[in-house]
């Protein structure tokens, strides 16, 4: 009789942090891609503040996303900043923008 298999492994991605020396989280790759796609879609249309960005993300995926939308949003946002895909303006309040 074959041994019972453990839970199927979930592909994870190690996210980056924009502050040197800080380590960001490892999260499920499928959640990373979903959040990334939606953050980039939001930023393609506007330059929101942090609060506006997280609210827009929640409006897009909040009803169907399995997990904390704003927690994942923050982790992926930091990763995209570290990869220089998005950036912050020098205005007050800071706004987020695509850099690519």
C-alpha positions as CSV (number, residue, x, y, z in Angstrom):
1,X,0.0,0.0,0.0
2,X,1.5,3.4,-1.0
3,X,2.2,5.9,1.8
4,X,-0.2,8.7,2.4
5,X,1.0,11.7,0.6
6,X,1.4,15.0,2.4
7,X,-0.5,18.1,1.3
8,X,0.5,19.0,-2.3
9,X,3.3,21.5,-2.2
10,X,2.3,25.0,-3.1
11,X,4.7,27.0,-5.3
12,X,6.1,29.9,-3.3
13,X,7.9,33.0,-4.3
14,X,10.4,34.9,-2.1
15,X,9.4,38.5,-2.3
16,X,12.0,41.3,-2.1
17,X,12.0,44.4,0.2
18,X,13.0,47.9,-1.0
19,X,14.9,48.6,2.2
20,X,18.4,47.0,2.1
21,X,18.9,44.4,4.7
22,X,15.1,43.8,5.3
23,X,13.7,40.4,4.2
24,X,10.2,40.3,2.8
25,X,7.8,37.3,3.0
26,X,7.6,34.1,1.0
27,X,4.0,33.8,-0.4
28,X,2.1,31.5,-2.8
29,X,3.0,32.2,-6.4
30,X,-0.6,32.2,-7.6
31,X,-1.6,34.8,-5.0
32,X,1.5,36.9,-5.9
33,X,0.6,36.9,-9.6
34,X,-3.0,37.8,-9.0
35,X,-2.2,40.7,-6.7
36,X,0.7,41.9,-9.0
37,X,-1.6,41.8,-12.0
38,X,-4.2,43.9,-10.3
39,X,-1.8,46.4,-8.7
40,X,-0.2,47.0,-12.1
41,X,-3.7,47.4,-13.7
42,X,-4.6,50.0,-11.1
43,X,-1.3,51.9,-11.6
44,X,-1.7,51.9,-15.4
45,X,-4.7,54.1,-15.0
46,X,-3.9,56.4,-12.0
47,X,-1.3,57.5,-9.4
48,X,-3.0,56.6,-6.1
49,X,-2.0,57.3,-2.5
50,X,-1.2,54.2,-0.4
51,X,-4.7,54.1,1.0
52,X,-6.3,54.6,-2.5
53,X,-4.2,51.8,-3.9
54,X,-5.1,49.3,-1.2
55,X,-8.8,50.3,-1.4
56,X,-8.8,49.9,-5.2
57,X,-7.1,46.5,-4.9
58,X,-9.7,45.4,-2.4
59,X,-12.5,46.6,-4.7
60,X,-11.1,44.5,-7.5
61,X,-10.4,41.2,-5.8
62,X,-11.7,41.4,-2.2
63,X,-14.8,39.4,-2.6
64,X,-13.0,36.4,-4.2
65,X,-9.5,36.5,-2.8
66,X,-8.6,33.8,-0.2
67,X,-6.6,35.7,2.4
68,X,-6.0,39.3,3.6
69,X,-6.1,41.4,0.4
70,X,-4.3,44.4,2.0
71,X,-1.7,42.2,3.7
72,X,-0.8,40.5,0.4
73,X,-1.2,43.9,-1.4
74,X,1.5,45.4,0.9
75,X,3.9,42.5,0.4
76,X,3.6,42.5,-3.4
77,X,3.7,46.4,-3.5
78,X,7.0,46.3,-1.6
79,X,8.3,43.6,-3.9
80,X,7.4,45.6,-7.0
81,X,9.1,48.7,-5.4
82,X,12.3,46.6,-4.8
83,X,12.3,45.4,-8.4
84,X,11.9,49.0,-9.6
85,X,8.6,48.2,-11.3
86,X,6.7,50.8,-9.3
87,X,7.9,53.8,-7.4
88,X,6.7,56.6,-5.1
89,X,6.4,60.2,-6.1
90,X,8.1,63.0,-4.1
91,X,4.8,64.8,-3.5
92,X,2.9,65.0,-0.3
93,X,1.0,62.7,0.1
94,X,3.2,60.2,-1.7
95,X,1.6,58.5,-4.7
96,X,2.5,55.3,-6.4
97,X,3.3,55.2,-10.1
98,X,4.7,52.7,-12.7
99,X,8.4,53.2,-13.4
100,X,8.7,50.9,-16.4
